[in-house]
Amino acid sequence: MEYEKKFWTIKDTLNYKHYSEKDVLKKKSVVRTFKFQKSFLLKVKKNSENSCYVIPLLFVSSNYPRGFYKGITGSKSMFVFYDEDILEVIK
């Protein structure tokens, strides 16, 4: 089974870092919340004309690799986005 490439791995999470990706994802129809231990900075589409910078806090999925991210912006507001909204991963 081919998964979409993520900017993060299972090892970057707080709650699943001791598991292999295969072990975590073998059950379908399970809602998983991946909490990030590692910090990332992303440039994300805010709407059709604007973008913003977000630090993702978690990824929620019931059908991996599909799911959504919840993160915090520079103005300290919560922001929900999807993989297709990510414009750039800042290193």
GIUR-V281065 format. One record per backbone hydrogen bond with DSSP energy under -0.5 kcal/mol. CO is the residue of the C=O (numbers start at 1). NH is the residue of the N-H. Records with the same first field share a line. If there is no record, write none. Layout:
CO->NH + NH
This chain:
9->12
10->13
12->37 + 38
16->19
20->24
21->25
22->26
30->32
32->34 + 61
33->35
34->36 + 59
35->14
41->90
42->44 + 54
43->87 + 88
44->52
50->46 + 47
52->44
53->74
54->42 + 56
55->72
57->36
58->70
59->34
60->68
61->32
62->29
63->66
66->63
68->60
69->81
70->57 + 58
71->79
72->55
73->76
77->73
79->71
81->69
82->85 + 86
83->86
85->45
88->43 + 90
90->41
